[in-house]
Amino acid sequence: MMGDRSEWRDTSSGAPRTTASTTGFTPKQAKFGAFLDHSQGCPDCDFGNRRCDVAQEIWEEWRALPQ
């Protein structure tokens, strides 16, 4: 019997995200990526609404970087 649960499947042709040094990301882009990675995997973060202390620290570091 099939369930009603659907799962996202990556159908893009792009390569997976790697470190900034190998993809050409700027430090600001790399820091934002670190923030997203943390926020999406942290059980204490409510993405977009609440941040844990670690996420807040990453966010402040991101804000402090030059454009």
Z-matrix of the N, CA and C atoms (Angstrom, degrees):
N
C 1 1.453
C 2 1.517 1 108.55
N 3 1.313 2 116.95 1 134.35
C 4 1.462 3 121.29 2 179.49
C 5 1.516 4 109.40 3 -85.27
N 6 1.336 5 115.06 4 138.35
C 7 1.448 6 119.89 5 175.98
C 8 1.515 7 110.88 6 -83.34
N 9 1.302 8 117.05 7 174.12
C 10 1.455 9 120.52 8 178.88
C 11 1.519 10 111.81 9 -98.04
N 12 1.308 11 116.73 10 10.90
C 13 1.465 12 121.22 11 -178.89
C 14 1.525 13 109.35 12 -83.77
N 15 1.305 14 116.62 13 123.13
C 16 1.456 15 120.03 14 175.43
C 17 1.516 16 108.76 15 -103.59
N 18 1.293 17 115.94 16 149.06
C 19 1.458 18 121.05 17 -179.54
C 20 1.516 19 109.33 18 -125.07
N 21 1.319 20 115.23 19 141.32
C 22 1.444 21 121.48 20 177.63
C 23 1.512 22 109.66 21 -70.43
N 24 1.300 23 116.68 22 137.23
C 25 1.450 24 121.62 23 176.88
C 26 1.527 25 108.27 24 -125.92
N 27 1.317 26 117.10 25 129.32
C 28 1.460 27 121.89 26 179.51
C 29 1.513 28 109.05 27 -73.99
N 30 1.315 29 115.85 28 113.97
C 31 1.459 30 120.76 29 178.27
C 32 1.524 31 111.18 30 -112.10
N 33 1.323 32 116.33 31 10.34
C 34 1.458 33 119.62 32 179.70
C 35 1.520 34 110.23 33 -72.96
N 36 1.307 35 114.85 34 159.93
C 37 1.455 36 119.02 35 178.83
C 38 1.522 37 111.67 36 -98.26
N 39 1.324 38 116.67 37 -0.51
C 40 1.460 39 120.45 38 -178.38
C 41 1.515 40 112.28 39 -76.37
N 42 1.328 41 114.82 40 157.18
C 43 1.456 42 120.57 41 177.28
C 44 1.517 43 109.68 42 -76.39
N 45 1.317 44 117.95 43 152.57
C 46 1.463 45 119.60 44 177.45
C 47 1.521 46 111.07 45 -64.03
N 48 1.323 47 115.59 46 154.43
C 49 1.461 48 120.61 47 -179.55
C 50 1.525 49 109.72 48 -67.31
N 51 1.310 50 115.58 49 133.74
C 52 1.458 51 121.21 50 176.82
C 53 1.514 52 108.23 51 -123.25
N 54 1.309 53 117.46 52 -166.16
C 55 1.454 54 120.73 53 -176.48
C 56 1.520 55 111.71 54 -69.68
N 57 1.316 56 115.75 55 157.69
C 58 1.459 57 121.62 56 -177.97
C 59 1.521 58 111.55 57 -59.75
N 60 1.315 59 117.74 58 -34.77
C 61 1.459 60 120.20 59 -176.33
C 62 1.522 61 112.00 60 -67.21
N 63 1.317 62 117.82 61 -25.09
C 64 1.459 63 119.36 62 -178.93
C 65 1.513 64 112.85 63 -100.97
N 66 1.309 65 118.97 64 -10.87
C 67 1.456 66 120.35 65 -177.89
C 68 1.520 67 113.08 66 -112.28
N 69 1.306 68 117.58 67 -9.27
C 70 1.453 69 119.90 68 -178.57
C 71 1.513 70 113.85 69 83.66
N 72 1.327 71 118.39 70 15.21
C 73 1.455 72 120.27 71 176.31
C 74 1.517 73 109.72 72 -66.64
N 75 1.322 74 115.18 73 144.77
C 76 1.451 75 119.62 74 172.98
C 77 1.532 76 107.75 75 -73.92
N 78 1.340 77 117.56 76 162.87
C 79 1.466 78 118.67 77 175.92
C 80 1.531 79 112.45 78 -56.53
N 81 1.321 80 116.91 79 -36.80
C 82 1.472 81 120.13 80 179.91
C 83 1.528 82 110.48 81 -65.95
N 84 1.331 83 117.22 82 -42.67
C 85 1.459 84 120.91 83 178.04
C 86 1.527 85 111.07 84 -64.71
N 87 1.320 86 116.48 85 -41.91
C 88 1.466 87 120.73 86 179.96
C 89 1.526 88 110.84 87 -63.76
N 90 1.325 89 117.18 88 -40.47
C 91 1.470 90 120.56 89 -179.95
C 92 1.532 91 110.13 90 -66.79
N 93 1.334 92 117.00 91 -40.28
C 94 1.460 93 119.68 92 178.16
C 95 1.527 94 110.37 93 -64.73
N 96 1.328 95 117.05 94 -38.51
C 97 1.457 96 120.96 95 175.87
C 98 1.519 97 111.33 96 -61.16
N 99 1.336 98 116.16 97 -40.35
C 100 1.460 99 120.25 98 177.77
C 101 1.527 100 110.21 99 -63.85
N 102 1.326 101 116.71 100 -39.29
C 103 1.462 102 121.01 101 177.81
C 104 1.530 103 110.74 102 -62.63
N 105 1.331 104 116.25 103 -46.97
C 106 1.464 105 119.76 104 179.62
C 107 1.520 106 111.36 105 -62.90
N 108 1.321 107 116.74 106 -45.61
C 109 1.464 108 120.70 107 179.45
C 110 1.522 109 110.76 108 -57.67
N 111 1.321 110 115.74 109 -44.98
C 112 1.469 111 119.33 110 179.97
C 113 1.526 112 110.81 111 -65.60
N 114 1.320 113 116.42 112 -50.47
C 115 1.461 114 121.18 113 -175.13
C 116 1.518 115 112.69 114 -59.59
N 117 1.319 116 116.45 115 -37.29
C 118 1.462 117 119.64 116 -177.56
C 119 1.528 118 112.33 117 -76.03
N 120 1.334 119 116.92 118 -22.76
C 121 1.448 120 119.26 119 -178.48
C 122 1.515 121 115.37 120 -104.48
N 123 1.312 122 116.87 121 -5.74
C 124 1.467 123 121.40 122 -175.23
C 125 1.529 124 110.57 123 -90.43
N 126 1.327 125 117.33 124 125.10
C 127 1.465 126 119.20 125 178.88
C 128 1.529 127 113.42 126 -71.14
N 129 1.327 128 117.81 127 -15.44
C 130 1.461 129 121.13 128 179.92
C 131 1.524 130 113.04 129 -91.54
N 132 1.341 131 117.32 130 -9.79
C 133 1.462 132 121.36 131 179.04
C 134 1.522 133 109.30 132 -96.58
N 135 1.306 134 115.20 133 136.95
C 136 1.460 135 121.21 134 171.51
C 137 1.522 136 104.08 135 -109.44
N 138 1.314 137 117.25 136 95.99
C 139 1.462 138 123.10 137 -169.36
C 140 1.517 139 111.39 138 -46.03
N 141 1.325 140 115.21 139 120.90
C 142 1.456 141 122.17 140 178.23
C 143 1.510 142 114.70 141 89.65
N 144 1.320 143 118.12 142 -16.85
C 145 1.452 144 119.90 143 -175.60
C 146 1.523 145 113.85 144 -119.94
N 147 1.310 146 117.48 145 -38.67
C 148 1.461 147 120.91 146 -176.40
C 149 1.517 148 108.15 147 -140.47
N 150 1.331 149 116.47 148 142.20
C 151 1.454 150 121.72 149 179.75
C 152 1.511 151 109.49 150 -126.31
N 153 1.338 152 115.24 151 140.75
C 154 1.454 153 119.33 152 172.56
C 155 1.531 154 108.10 153 -77.22
N 156 1.303 155 117.24 154 176.37
C 157 1.469 156 121.57 155 -178.70
C 158 1.526 157 112.06 156 -61.44
N 159 1.320 158 117.13 157 -39.10
C 160 1.469 159 120.72 158 179.74
C 161 1.526 160 110.17 159 -64.69
N 162 1.335 161 116.89 160 -47.11
C 163 1.457 162 120.77 161 178.96
C 164 1.524 163 111.20 162 -62.05
N 165 1.315 164 116.55 163 -40.46
C 166 1.465 165 119.67 164 178.97
C 167 1.526 166 111.01 165 -63.10
N 168 1.312 167 116.89 166 -39.16
C 169 1.466 168 120.56 167 178.45
C 170 1.526 169 111.02 168 -65.28
N 171 1.319 170 117.20 169 -44.17
C 172 1.467 171 120.41 170 177.94
C 173 1.524 172 109.80 171 -62.18
N 174 1.335 173 116.33 172 -42.34
C 175 1.463 174 121.03 173 179.97
C 176 1.527 175 111.13 174 -60.90
N 177 1.319 176 117.46 175 -45.09
C 178 1.464 177 120.73 176 179.88
C 179 1.535 178 110.81 177 -65.32
N 180 1.324 179 117.78 178 -37.92
C 181 1.462 180 120.30 179 176.15
C 182 1.519 181 110.38 180 -63.29
N 183 1.334 182 116.86 181 -40.94
C 184 1.464 183 121.43 182 177.97
C 185 1.536 184 110.56 183 -61.63
N 186 1.329 185 115.91 184 -46.12
C 187 1.473 186 120.13 185 -179.62
C 188 1.517 187 112.61 186 -62.21
N 189 1.345 188 116.74 187 -31.23
C 190 1.460 189 120.77 188 -177.51
C 191 1.523 190 113.21 189 -77.56
N 192 1.328 191 117.37 190 -16.78
C 193 1.460 192 119.95 191 -179.56
C 194 1.524 193 110.45 192 -74.29
N 195 1.334 194 117.53 193 145.97
C 196 1.471 195 119.75 194 177.92
C 197 1.533 196 110.75 195 -69.08
N 198 1.294 197 114.49 196 154.87
C 199 1.480 198 120.10 197 178.55
C 200 1.492 199 108.65 198 -60.42
